[in-house]
């Protein structure tokens, strides 16, 4: 579409280019009027704003008609002048402040000439001009679209205005209307060139007598535009090589040759060689006889305007495409009810509403009528369930715009929001929307009940924190607010005192924006009670599993232990005065070996009862080696039991009780898989880097490629595990042993391995056996051990050892061994006697060796008291419960070591040699 006003007709242009009529000779007044009109026309054409045009009109009318006041006003549709008022308004003079009525505008819709206002009976005339006397003339200008503008002139003298002045007013009113309409165009020069002969646009006068035409005149504007002066242009041909070939050039040449009016766009060249798009308007000037005398050519550089038009055209296409693309239905009608535009969505809506029963124009008319009857706003539901909100608006041109917006999703969302609001009100979780300052803006009934009320309105404006205990609220600033600011949400457990007692809530605070937060309080009192009960139940299950394992071992351990006692008793009976000297050492070694095996078996048996919270640094090789007798006790006599150990150290910080339970459970499961048939159970312990294990498909845990692992594998030749059981073996209470199984063994193993950051891999096939691989991360820390070559080589000369044990035989045997190595040993059978000896002479004793279980006070209490009396005294505790002790007195700053019974005398001797203080007086 184009915003350019329509070009003047041939008659109008000729009339306006020659108006006003040439003055008669000798009539100075008419000459003055003509000059004033020309000056006014030039001023209006050069004006760039509405105010400037109307100001030039007022001055011209005052000069040509002698009017003392000039008034310009328009009706409500005169939006061309930018008036946003809903009533008729005065356009000039500005800020008139005069109120107008519709009746006044309608009265002036015809040309008016009142010679004497005092005799005029029409109130509109006097009220609008504001005078009761004098004379006035008014000329209306009605546009094609119905817009109305009225120019009124007033003079205080009755009969002042005659017909000639009224004609001048009519001509200037028409020119003013056209000039005002041209102001809305982007290219004002093009509009002025089509309206006024003296416009400030480049003008050229051409003599068409010669072929091609001689240029006889160019104005200053042309000189500025082209860069060529009048002297340069005189005699130059109008049709020249400066014009680039094209269709418009051919049309220009044809119109020029025929002396026809026309407008053409030619690619021209300025003096400096710069190309530009020259819009040339040809107007023939003929004599009274009709002979062609000259051709008037106006030139306009429309390069930028053409580019703007191209952009505008593209924008119009985009707007039209956008209107087609939008989901909203659009229908526009003119003031006369004619349908101007409907987009595809509107046509589809009409089809949904009326189908093919009506013709398109009938459907549109019916639709418009229904909208008008429904107060310009109605919801329409189509057969497919789509809902449109139809609204009607009055357009600025007097027509109407009807839009239909698809609100199906909005309606659906509204229903969802209503359902969610109902759900929020009915949920058991307390929900509140609060300000950053904790002030409640919304709360559901469940949140209100935390405050002790059923009505949420009672707590609006309150601080949500008031419902909870002060000590929990105090934690918000450190545990919740920083996390909400950085991460958006945070959780905390808070307690509230309700009518039925104290309740615990899991409170989640989530940031909505900088000012608002949502608080959700979930009552977790029952969950906490359930978790406590579940933890207690699981602990009982684990204790049951542990007791079950110990029970299964008891008979085997008793049998093996009795065998070891038989070895000891039998060889002890062989040692007498008649024993040959060469047999004494042999029998003694056998007694010592049997005693060591018995001690290791008992210690590992005690390990099963240790607390899982007690961790120590151990070598897994030693743990397995020392546990073989214990593990073998759980096996059938027909089972071949083997162990393959890697030579590399495998040390880790762990709970020996847990790992021993894992080994025992795996071995017992392997034995159960063999049943009553002979079979094989093989153990393997190997050190492997984590990077070599990354491709394994694990059942529990994961592998760290930067870690070193110990792989403990137990493989049997039994029946294997069914596939349906395998899938849930580590996650549920399941068993392949029927009523004999508790179903918690493998689940307990998985929990232990997870707690040690390990992993499990299970390989099984029904009828062929099972292999369970346990991967445990090793520590970088190495234990300090006494080497084999150092055993027996230590000397304790100069060491004064205080030995405390309520069993005299045990004390004497340990003392005899230490004295044989050069130490001097004093024995105390009661801890009070030992403490008294230390307090009498602090610094005297080189080393304190004490039993743990003694009357009066235990070894831990004695060690603490001795350390208080002699802060540098080295102390070793000897006990049969070395792995189960959790005495707070047995810390590294109190004791040097903790040894199990029966004590390894060589280890004790090396500890005394390493930590003992040499008594200078004794050594001297």
N, C-alpha and C positions, 0 to 999 in steps of 0.2 A: 504494500500500500504506500501511497505517497502523501507527504504532508504539505507538498507545494500547492498553493492556491491555483485554481483553474485560470488559464490565461484569459485576458480580456478578449471579448469578441471584436471583430473588425470595426464595427460601428462605434463600440464603447471606446476602443483604443484611439480611434481617429478623433472622437469627440473630446477625450481627455487630453490627448496630446495637443489639441488646438484650443482647448478651453483655458482661460475665458476668451471670448471673441475679441478680435483685434479692436482696439479703441478707435473711435472716430477721430478724425483729424480735428485738432483744436480743442478737444475735450480733455482738459488736464485731469479732471477728477477721474474719468474713466481710465486714463493712463496710470494714474496713481493706484487705482484699484487693481489693474492688471499686474503691475509690478509687485504690489503687495501680495497678490495671489501666487505669483511665481516664487517670490521669496518664501512665502509660507509653505508652498509645495516642496521646495528644495529643503527647507528646514525639517518638514515631516519625513521626507524620504531619507534624510541623513540621520534622523533620530533612531536610537537603539533601544529605547524603553517606551513603555506605554505612557508614562508620565511626560516624557519629552515630546511624544507625538501630540498628546492632548494640550500641552503647554503651547506648542507651535500652532495648533488649531485655534486656541483661544486668542493668541496674539494676532493671527491672521484675520480672524473674524472681527476683532476690535478695530483693526486697521482698515478692512474692506467694507464692513457694514456699519461701523461706528458703534457697535454694541458696547454697553457699559459693563455687562456681566455675561459670562458664558458658562453654561451648566451642561455637563454630559452625564447621563445616567443610563442604566441598563436593567433588564429584568433578571430573575434568578438563574436563568440558563446561560447567562452571558459569562460563562467560565473562561471564555477566551481572554478576558481581562484579568483573570486571576482572582476574582472576588469569591471568597469562600462563604459569604453570608447566605443565610437561607431566605432573606427578604431582598426585594429590589434595592439597589444601592447606587449612590452617587459616585461616579468614576472620576469626575473633575468638577471643581477643584479638589485636591486631596485634603483629607481630614475635614471635610465639610461638616460631618456630624449630623446632617439632615436626614430624618427618618422618612422613608418612602412607603407608600402603600401600593398594592397590586392595582387598585382602581386608577391610581394616578398614571401608572405605566400604560394601562389599557387605553386611557383617554388620549395619550400622546402617541398611540400607535398610528395615527394619521397625521399628515402635515397640518400644522396649526399656524395661523397668522392672526393675532389679536391686536387690533389697533388701539383699544382703550381698555385696560384691565379693570378700571373702576366700573365699567358697565358689564363686565363678564360675570355671568351667573354660575359658572362652573368652578366649584371649590378646588378642583385639581390644579387649575391654572395658577391661581394665586398662592395656594399652599406650597406648591412645588418650587416656584421661583422665589417665593418669600416676599413678594410685593403685591400691594393692592392697587397700585397706579402704574401708569406708563404703558408701554407696548412690548409685545414679544413675538418672536417667530420661532418655530420648532420644526425640525425635520427628522423623521424616524428613518432608520436603516434596518430593514428586515433581511436577515440572511436566509439562504436556502434551507438551512437546518432549523430555522425558526428563531434564532437568536435576534435580539432586538437591542439597538442602540439609538438613543435620542440626543440630538444636539439642540440646545435652547439658547436664544440670544434675548437679552432684555435691555430696554432703554427707558429712562424715566419720562421721556417725552411721548405723549400719546401720538399715534400715527407716524412714528419715526421710521418704521420699516416699510419699504415699498416692495413691489414684486421683484425688482432687480436684485435687491438685497436678499430676498428669499431664494432666488435662483443661485446666487453666490453661495448661500448657506447649503443648498442642496448639493452643489458640486463638491464643495469642501467636505461635506459629510460623507459622501461616497468615497472620495479619495482617502479620507481619514480611516474609514472602515477597512479599505483595502490595505492601507499601511499598517494598521494594527494587526490585521490578519497575517501580514508578511513578517511581523516581529517573531512569530513562533517558528519560523523556518531557520535552519542552521546557516544557510547561505543567503544573507540579506541582500547582497548585491544583485543576485539573479532575480529576486522578486522586484526590486526597485527598477531594474532594467525593463521588466515587462509592464510596469505601471506608469512610469513618468518619463517624458522625453528628456527632461533636464536632470535626470538622476546622475549621481556621481559615479557613473560607470563609464568605462571607455566607449567612446562614440566615434564613428567614422562615417564620413559622407563621401559617397562614390558617384562619379559621373559614368553612367552606363553606356554613353554614346559610343565609346571606343571598345574594341574587343578586349575583354578582360576587365575593363573599367579602370578609370584613373581615380586615384584618391585625391580629393580636393580639400578634405578637412579631417583632422583628428583632435580630440580635446586633450586636456592635460592628464586626465585619468588614463587615457590610452598611452600617452607618453610614459607615464609612470609604469604602467603594466608591461609594455613592450620594450622599453628602453630606447625607443626611436622617437626623435623629435618631429614636430610638424614639418619643418623644412626637409627632413630626410624622407618623410612619407609623401610629400606633394609630388604628383606625377607618377608615383609608383603604382603598379598594377594591383588591383584588389585580389584577383586570383593569381597566386604566385607560387614559386617553388618552395616557399616556406611551409606550405600546407602539405602534410603527408597524405599519400593516396589512401583512399578508402571509400566505402559506400556513401558516407555522409558528404564527402567532398564531391562526389558525383551529383548528389542531390542539391548541394549548394550551387554548383555550376549550372544545373538545370533551372533552379529557381531564379538565379541571378540573370540568366539569359532571358527568362520569361517575365522578369519583373514581378515575381510573386513573393508574397510574405512567407516567412518560414524561420525555423530555428534549427541550427545544426551544430554539431560538435565535431571540431576539426583538431587534429593534432598539429599545433603550431610551434613556431620557434621564436624565441626572443632574440634581441640583438646580441646578447652574450652567448647565444647558442643553446641556452637552456630550453628544453622542450616543455610544453604545457598544453593542457586541454582547453581549447578556446571555444566557448559557447557563443556562437554568432547568431544574432537575431536580425533578420532582414525585414525592413519596412519600406515599401515603395512610396515615394513622394511624387504625386502627380499634379498636373496643372488643372485648372477648372475644366479644360476640355478633355481631360483624361490622359494626356500625354505623360509618359514617364519621364520625369526630370532628374530625379536622383534616387539613389537607394541609401537608406539610413541603416548602418550596420552597428549594432552595439556588441561589444566584446566583453566577455567575462571569463576570467581564469577560474575554471571549475575543476581544476585538478584535485584539490583537496575535497571539494564538495562531492565529486564523483567517487572518491575513495570513501567518503562518509556515507554516501548513498549505498555503496557496496556493503559497508559494514552494517548499515541499517537494514538492508535487504537480508543479509545473513542473519541478523538478530531476529528479524521478523520470521524467517524460516525456522530458526531455533525455537522461538516462542510458540509458533504453530506446532512444531514437532513436540515441544514440551507439553502443550495442551493436549496433544493426542496421546502422549505417553502417560500422563497422570491418570491415576485411578479415579479421580473425581470426575463426575459427569458435569458438562458445562453446556448451557444453552443461553444464547444472547438474542434479544429482540430489539428492534428499533422503536422509536416513539409511536410509530403507526402500527405497531404490533407485528411487523414483518420479522420473520426469523432470519437473523444475520449469521449465526454460527451455531453449530452443534458438533461436539467432538465424538469420537468413536464410543467412549464410555457412555455418553448420554444416549446415543442411538441404541446401544446394547440395553440400557436401562429401559428405554421405551419399548423395545422388543420384549423384554421380560415382563413388563407390565401389561401390554396390550396385544402382544403376539402379532399375528398377521391379519387379525380381524379388522383392523383399521388401517387406512392409508397413513403414510408418514405424517402428512400435514394434519390429519384428523387426530392422530395420536398426540402430536405436539399441542394442538389446541386443547384437547381434553386434559392433558397433563398440566398446562399452564392454568387452566380454569380450576383444577383441583388444588393447585398450590395457592392460588389467590383466595379460594374459599377456606383454606386452612390457616389463615393468618400468617402466611409467608414462611411457615416452618412446620414441617411434617416429617414423620419417619415412615418410610415405605419398605415393606418386606416383600422380597421377590419370591417366586416359586421355589427357587433353590435354597432359600433360607438367608440369602444375603440381605442385609439391612442398610438402607441408604437414609441419610439425613438430608432432606431437601430444603433448601433455603432460597429466598428470593430477595434481590436487591434492586433498587432503582439506580439506573446508570445516569451519568452526568448529561447524556444526550437525550434524556427523556424516555429511554427505553428501559429494559429490565434484563437482569442477569440472574439466571437460575442455576444453582449448583447442587449436585447430588454427591455427597461424600459417603464412601463406604465405611460405615461404623461397625461392621460385623465384629472385627477384632476388638474394637473399643468396648462393645457390648459384652463380648466374651470375657475380655479382661476385667470389666466391671463386675461380672458375675464371679469370676475367679477371686477378685479382691474381696468381694463380699463374703465369699466362702472362706477365704483365708482369714478375714476379720472374725467371722463366726468361729473358725477353728482356733484362732488365737484366744478368743474369749472362753472357749470351752476346754482348751488344753490344760493339762495338769501342771505344765511348766509355767512358772511366773515370767511374764514378758512385760518389759517397760521400755518406753522410748524417753530418754532423758537428755537434758542439756549437758554441756561439758561441765557445768558447775554442779551436776548431780541432781538438778531439779527435774521432777517427773512431769512430763507432758502427756503421757498416755500410760495406762497400766491395765492389764487384763485382771479378771477376778482372782486368778491364782496368785498373782503378785500382790494383790490387795490383801489376801488372806495371810501373807507373811507379816503384814502390819497389824493383823488381828481384826480386819474388817472385811465384809463381803462386797462393799460398794467401792469400785475403783475411784469414783469421784472424790471420795474422802481423802485420798492421798495425792491428788493432783497438786503440784506445787511443792510437795515435800521432797526432802532429800532421800533418795533411794537407800542410802547407806544407813539411815536411822533404824531400819528393820533388823540389822545384824549387830553382832557383838562388837564392842569398841576395839578389842584387841585384833579382830579380823579386819575391821575397817582401817586400822592403822597400817596394815600391810599393803593396802592398795597403792600407796604412793611409791613403794619400792618394787612391788611384784607385778602390778597391773598397768599403771599409767605409762611408764616408759615403753612397755611392750606394745600397748595400744597405739602409742605415737609412732613407733617404728614399723611394727608388723601389721597393725590394723585390728588386732584382737588379742585377748588374753583370758586365761581361765584361772580361777582361784577357788578354793574351798572355804566357805564361810558358814558360821553357825548363827542360828536365830532361836530365841526363846519364844515358843508358841504355847498355846493353851494346853496342848497335850505333851509338853515337855520340849527339851532341846532337840532341834532338827539340824541336820547338816545339808548344805546346798552347794552344788557345783555352779558357780556364778561365772558366766561368760560375758565379757564386755567387748562389744564390736563397734568400731568407729563407722558412722554413716557418712559424716563430713566433718568439717572443722568445728562445727558447733554442736552436733547431735551424736548421741550414742544409743545403742540398743543393748539392754541388759536382759539376759535370760538366766533365770534361777531355777535349777533343776534339783528337786529333793532327792538326795542320794543316801538318805539315812538307811533305808533298807538295803541298798546296794552295798554299803559299807559293812552292815551286819552280815550280809550274805558272803561278802569277800572274806570277812574274818572267819565265818563258819567254814567256808570252802578251804581257806588256808589251813585251818585246824584239821579239817577232814583229810586234806591232801597229806598233811604231816603225819596223820595217823595211818594213812595208806602206806606212806613211805616207811614208817616205823614197822608196819605190818610186814611189808616186803623185806625189810632188813631183818626183822625177827624171823621171818620165814627162812631167809637164807642162812641165818645163824643156826636155826633149828635143824635145817638139813645138814649143816656141817657138824653139829654137835657130836653125833655118833662117830663120824669119821675122824674128827679131831681126837676124841677120847680113845679110839682104837689106836691111832698113830702115836698119841702121847704115851699110852700104856706100853707100846712097843719100845719107845725111847727110854722109858723108865726101866723096862726089863733089861735093856742094854746096860744102863748105868748100874743097876743093882747087881746084875750078873758079873760085870767086870770089877765092881767094888768088892764082891765076895772073893774074887780071885786074888785080890791084893792082900797078902798077909806075910808073915815072916818066912813062909816057905816058898814064896813066889820067886822064881829065878830072876836075877837082876836084869837079864835081857828082855824079860816079859813086862817088867814094871812100866817102862816108858810106853810100850805098845798098849797096855790096858789103860794107862792114864790118858793117852791121846784119844782112845775110843770113848772114854767117859766124857772127855772135854768136847768132842765132836757131837756126841748125843745130847749133851747139855746145851750146846749152842743151837742145835736144830730145834730142841724143845723150846728154848727161849724165843727164837725167831717165830716159831709157830704160835706161841702164846701172844707175842707182841702183835703179830698180824691179826690174830683173832680179836685182840683188844682194839685194833684199828677199826674194825667194823662198827664198834660202838662209839667211836669218836664223833664229836660235833663237826658238822660240815663247815662251820665258820672258822675252824682252826686250819690255817694253811702254813706250810713250811716248804723250804727248798729241798727237793729230793732228786735223786737220780732214778729215773724210771726203771733202769736195768736192775738196780738193787731192790726196788719195790717188787718187781716181778720175780726175781731170783729168790728172795726171802719168802715170797708168798706161794711158791710152788707146792710145798708140803701141805699148806692150808687148802689150796685149790684142788690138789690131788685127793684130798679127803672127801670131796663132793662127787667123786667119780666112781663108776663101777670098776670092778676088778678086771673086766674084760676090755676096758677102754685103754687104747694106747695114747698116752699123753706126752707131747713133746713141746719144747721151747727152743726157738731160734732167736738169739740176741745179736744185735749189731755191736761192733767193738767201740763205736764212737759214744762219747758221753751224751746223755739225754736228760738234762736237768731242767726242772720247771718248778715254779711256785704254784702249789696246788694243795688240795685237801686229800691226803693219803687215804682217808676213810672213803671218800667218794670214788676215787679211782680203784680202790680195792673192791668196792661194791660193783663197779662196772665189770671188772675182770671176773669176779665171782658169778655175777648174773649171766655173763656171756658163756662162761664155762658150764654153768648149770643148764642153760638153754641148749647148749650143744649136746650135753649128756642126755637131756630129755628128747632131743631129736633122734638120738641113736636108739632110744628105747632100751629094750632088754637084749639087744643084739650087740655083738662085738663091733667095735668101730675105732675111728681115729679122730682125735682132737689135736690140732696143731696150732701153736701160738707163734707169732712172729713180731718182733719189735725192731723197727728200722728207722733211721734218721734220713729225712728227705727234705730238699728245699721246696718252698711253696710254689715257686714258679713252674716246677715240674708236675704239679698237681692241678693246674688250672683247667685242664680239659676233662677232669673227672665229673661224672654226673652224681651229685651228692644228694642224700636224702635229708640231712640235717646240717644247718650251718653253712659257712662258706670259707674259702681259702684266701689268705692274704699272700700275694706273690712275693712280698718282701720278708716273709717270716720263714723260719725253719721249723719243721714239724717232726714229731715222733708218730709213726704209724704203728699202732697196735692192732694186729689182726688175729681173729679167732676163726678157724675154719674146721668144719666137721664134715663127716661123710654120712650125715643122717638123711632125713626124709625131705628136707627143704620146706619152704614156706609157700602156701597157696597164694596166688596173685591177688585175690580179693582181700586177704588178710594183710599182705605186704603194703597195700596202698594206705592203710590206716594204722599201721603198726606203731608208728612213733607219735600219733596224735590222739588215739583213743585207747580206752581200756579194752584191749583185745588179747586173746590168748589162743594158742594152738594145743593147749594141754587139757582142754576140757575143764572139769571141776577141780582138777589139781592145780590150775593156774589162776593167779590173781589178776592177770591182765595189766599189771602196772609196771612190770620189769623194764620193757623196752622204752616206755614213756618216761620212766625215771632215768634211764640211761641217757635219753635225749636231753632231758633237763640238765643233768650233770654236765654233759659235754657242752651244751650251750653256755652254762655258767663259767666254763673254762675257755670260752671263745674257740671251741674246737668244731669238728665236723664229723659226720658219719656217712659211710657208704655201705650199702647192703647189696650183696650179690647172692642170688639164690635161684635154685631150679628144683622143682619138685622131683623127688626121687634121686637126686644127685648130691644134695647137701647145700650148705649155707656158708658164706664167708662174710663176716662183719669187720669192717675196717674203721678204727677210731683214729682221728687225726688231732693231735694235741700240740699247741704252739709251745716251743721250748724257750727257755730264758737265756739271756746272754751272760747271766751270772754263773760263776763256777764255784763249787764247794771246795773248801780246803780239806784234804784228806791226808791221813798218815800213810805213807808208802810202805809197801811190803818190806823193803830193805831196812826201814827205820824201826820196825817192830823188834823189840828185844835189845836194841842198841842204846836205849836211853839210860842215863844215870841221874839219880836224885840226891847226890851228895850235897849236904848243907841245907836240905829242905826239912823244915819242922812242920809236920802235917797234923792237924787236929781232925780226928775221924769220929763221927757221931752216928751211932746206929743202936737201936734198942735190942737188936739180935746180936748177942756176943759172939756167936760162932761166925756169922757173916763178917762182923767187924774184925775179928782176929785173922780170918783168911785174907782179907784185903790188906791188913796191916803187915802180915808176913810177906806178901808180895812186894809191897812198897819198901819195906826195910831191906829186902834182898837186893833192891836197886840202890841202896845207900841212904834212903830217907829215914828220919827219926819220926815215929808215929806215936801220938797219944790218943787213947781211946776214951770216949765218953758214952755211957749207955743212956743218958738222959739229956735232952736239949738244954735244960736249965743249967746243968753243970758246964756244958760247953760255952754258953753265953757268959757265965760267971768267969770262966778262964780267959775269955777274950777281953772282957771289960777290965779284969785285973791288970793286964799288961798288953794294951793295944800296940800293934806293930811287931809283937813277938812271933806270931805264927806266920808261916810261909803260905799255908793253904788250908782251906776248910772244906772237908768232904762230909756231907751229911745225907742221911736217909730222909725221905719225905714224910711217910706215915709213922709218927711217933707219939707217945703219950705227952700230955701237957700242951705242947705246941708242935705244929708241923714244921717241915723243913723250910717252907716259904717264910713263915713267921720268924724262924730262927735266922734265916739269911738276911731278912730286913733289919732285925735287931743287931746282928753282927756287923752289918754294913754301917749302921748308925754309930756303933762303937769304934769301928776301924774301917774308915772309908776306902782304903786301898786293899783290903783283904780279898784275895781271889776265892771264889766259892763255886763248888760243883754240887748239884742235887742229884741223888741216885734214887730212882723209884721204879717200881714195876708198871706204873701208869704214866710213863713219860709222854705218851702221845695224847692222853686225855686230859692232862692238867691244864687248867685255865686260871690258875692262881694269879691275881694281880701283883703279887710280890715277886713273881718270877719274871723280871724284866731284864733287859741287857745291862742296865746300870747297876743291877743287884748281883746277878750270878754270871759266871763265865760260861757255863755249859749245863745241860740237862741230860743225864745218861740213864738208859733203861736197864732194868735188872733182867737176867744176871749181868752184872757190869762187865764190860770188856776191859780187863785190867791193863792191857797194853795202851788202850786209848786213854784211860785215866792217868797212866804214868806220863804219857806225852803231854796231856793238858797241864799236869803239875809242873813238868819241865818247862813248858812254854809260858805259863802265867804265874808260877809260884815265885815268892820273894825269898831270896837267899838271906838266911839269918846270919848276919855278920859275926855275932858273938859266938854262935855255934861253930861256924866254919873256921873261926880262928882257934 
